[in-house]
Amino acid sequence: MAERFRARQPEIETAVLALVERMITQVAADYDRELEEAERSPEQRRAERVQRLLDGVPVDVGEFGYELDAWHVGVIATGANAEKAVRGLAVALGRELFVLTRDGEVSAWLGGKRKLMTVDVERALSAQRLADVSLVIGEMARGVEGWRLTHREAQAALLVARHRPPRRLTRYQDVALEAAALQDEALAHSLIETYLSPLDDGHGGGTGRRRMLRAFFEAEHNVSSAAAGLKVDRSTVRRWRHDIEQRLGCRLHERRAEIELALRLEELCAPGGAERAPAEHSV
């Protein structure tokens, strides 16, 4: 037995040394992580925990001081008075507030047991007299999953808000289609290329055709109403409609949603591009 042990002693020693080396490496790594954690500011550590929770990683939320089993509305505010604005909203609406400032943006959640209406948020915001503040909001949602979802909606609405002149409030529900399209810039430009670029050749550069499309859709495809809005006769509207349908290769009522979205995206992606000076009434 002793001889067998002595025969295997080098092998055992090598295994023990390898184990000790692994333990030392692990201890050193743990120490480095703890040191790095200690060097980060409390706000940085809080932001990291919030991001993990947004990513679906289980996190101890007790220290957040915010109830997740509630109704939430996600808010992202920008501007010099952004944090003051969201804190004022929370007070005015009687809601719990969870706020996080990152990269010049204030991400916030307003929570409570009662489901809010968007009009309540709009009313509370309009009562504030803070200049240089823009807010985007998601829709009301409940629980941890709702907390994540309403923030994602606010982020999507922010993508749209960044493409247009500043305004006090942008609601996700009002810009959901544009937000979805802008998630993929190539697809957004593809819509514009497919439904608007064919209108650009010829006299007027496509401005008159775009104006006709907007008037026609606003009139719910009624030729007489569109003609009145454009101050032209009905035969002109019919001629424009036929010309546009020929260029697009489809009937307008068959692709209304796509064409209207393309018009809105063009305004967002190239401010001023779709609102060129009106050309004379011809296509």
N, C-alpha and C positions, 0 to 999 in steps of 0.2 A: 504493500500500500504506500509506504513512504517512498519507495523507489519510483512508483508510478507518479506520485506527486512531484518528486524532484524532476522527473522527466518532463512534466508539463509546466514546471515553474516559469520558464521564459514566456510561454504562451499566456499564462495567467497574468504575469507582470505586464505584458504588452496590453492585455485587455483592460487591466486596472488603470494603466497610464492613459489609455484612450478615453476611458470613462471620466477620469479626473480632468482631462483636457476639455472634454465636452462640457463638464460642469463649470469649469472656469470660464469657458467661452459664454455659456448661458448667463452666468452671474454677471459677467462684464457687460453683456448686452442689456440685461435687466437694469443694471446700474446706469448705463448710458441713456436708456429710455426714461428712467426716473429723473435723471439730471436734466434731460431735454424738457421733460414735463414741468419741472420746477422752474426752468428758465423762461417758459412761455408765460405770457400775461394771463390773468384770470379770464379776460375777454377772449383771448385766443383759445384757451381751453374750452370755454363755454361754446364758442363758435364751432369747434371741432365736434363736440358732443351733439350739438344741434344738427350738424351735417350728417353725422352717423344716424341719428334718428330719422332724418329726411330720407336717407338711403335705405331705411328699413332695418338697420342694425339695432338690436335691443339695447336700450340705454336707461340707466337709473334717472328718472325725471323728477325725483323728489326734490332735488335741490333747485329745480327751475322755478318753483313757487307758482306754477301755472297748472290749472286743471285741464287735462287732455280729454277726459270723458265729458265733453260739452260740445256746444255748437261754436264753430270758428269761422272767421272770415280773415283771409290772408291779405295783408297790405304791404306794398312796397312804396316808400316815399323817397323822393329826391328833392334837393334844394337846401338852402341855408337853414330853413326852419323845419326840416323834415321830421326830426324826432319830436320837436315841440308839437307839431301838427298831430302825430299819431297819439301822443299822450293826451292831447286835448280831446281827440276823438273818443278815446277810452273813457275819459271822465264824463263827457257829454252823453255817451251811450250807456254808461253804467256797466262797462264790460271789464273783465280781467284783461291785462295787457302783458304780452310777452314780446320783448323787443330785442333786436340784434342789429348792430351797426357793422357793416362790412363794405370796404371799398367805396366809401362815400354814399352808400345806399342804406336806408333803414328798412329792414324787414321786420314786420310785426304781425302778431296775431291778436285779434280781439275775440275773447271767448266768454261764453255765458250759457246758462241753462236754457235760456229762451232763444228761439230762432229769430234773428234780425231780418228786417226787410232792407233791401238796398236803398230804398227811399229814406230810411232812417239815417244811413251813413251819409247820403247826399245832403240831407237837411242839416245834420250836425257839422258837416264840412263847410257848408255855405255860411253857417253862423260864425265861423272863425274868420278873423281878419288878418291872416298870415299871407304875406307876399312871397313869391318865389318858392312855391311848394307845388309839386305835382305828385299825385297818388294814383296807383293802379290797385285794383282789388279783384280777388277771386270771388267765387260764389260761396254761399254759406254751406258748410259741410260739418259732419259730426264725427267725433272720436278721433283716434290717432290717425287712421287712414284719411279722414276728412281734413285733419290738420295738415297732412302732407299734400293732399290734392288741392286745397284752396291756395296753398303757397305756389304750387306748380302753375296754377291758373294765373296767379298774379304775375309770375315770371313771364308767362306767355303774353299777357297783356302788356307788360313792360316792353317786350320786343316790338310791338306795334307802336306804343307811345314814343319810342325812340326815333321812329321814322316820320313823325309828324310834329307840327308846332306844339309847344307845351300847352297843356290844358290842366285844369284843376283835378279832374277825375276821369280815369279810363276804366271801364268795367269789362271784365273778361267776356261776359256774355254778349256784349255789343261788338266785340272784335274777334270772336272765336275763329271764324273762318280765315280771316287775315292772319291771325296768330298761327294757325295750323300750317298755312301755306308758307309763311316766313320761316318756319322751322327748317325748311329746305330751300335755300336761296335758288338753287338750280331749277327746282320745280315751280317756284314762284315766277321766275323769268320765263319758263316754258309756257305758262298760262298766258302771259303777256304776248309772247311771240306767236302763240297759236291763234289767239282771238283778237289781238289788236294790231299787230304788225301788218297783216294783210290790208288794213285800212289806210296805211300811210302813203302809198304811192298815189300819184294823180294830184289834181288841183286841190289846194288847201292843206295838203300834208296830213290829212286824217282828222284834223280838229273838228270840222263840221260833222263828220261821221260819228265821232265820239259824242258830240253834243246831241245829235239826233238819237243815238242809242239811249243816252240818259233820259231824254225827254220821252222817248217811246216806252221805256220800262216804267218810268214814273207815272205815265198815263195808263199803265196796265194794258199795253198793246192797243190802246184805242187811238185810231188814226186821227180822228177829229180833235181829241184832246191834245195829242202831241203836236198837231199842226197849230193849234191855238197857242200852246206854250212857246213854240218856236217862231210864231208870227209868219207862218208860210201857209200855202194852201195844201189841201189834203193830197192832191196829186203829187206834190213835191215830196211829202213824207213817204208815199207809196213808192216813188221812184228811188228815194234813198234806201228804203228798206230792201227793195229788190236788189239794188247794187251791193249792199252790205251782205245780204244772204248769198249772192253769187260769189263774192270774194271769200267768204268764210266756208262756203260749201255746206251750209246747214240752215234750217229755219231758225229764226231768232227765238221763238218760243221753246224750241227744243234744247237750246243751250243758254237760256237766260241766266241761270245761276253761275255758270262758268264765266260768261261774258261780264256780268256785274262784278264778280270777284276780281277778274282781270283788270277792270277799270279802277277798282279801289286799290289794288296792288300797285298799279302803275303810278297812282298818286303818292303812295307811300314810298316806293322805291326810287322815284325820280320826281321829287317835289317840283311842281311847276310844269313838268313835262306834259301832263294830261290836261292842263288848264292854260294852254296857249291862247293867244289872242284869237277871238272868233274870226273865222274866215267868212267870206260871203256865202250866201245860201246855195251852195252847189257841192256836189260830190264828184 
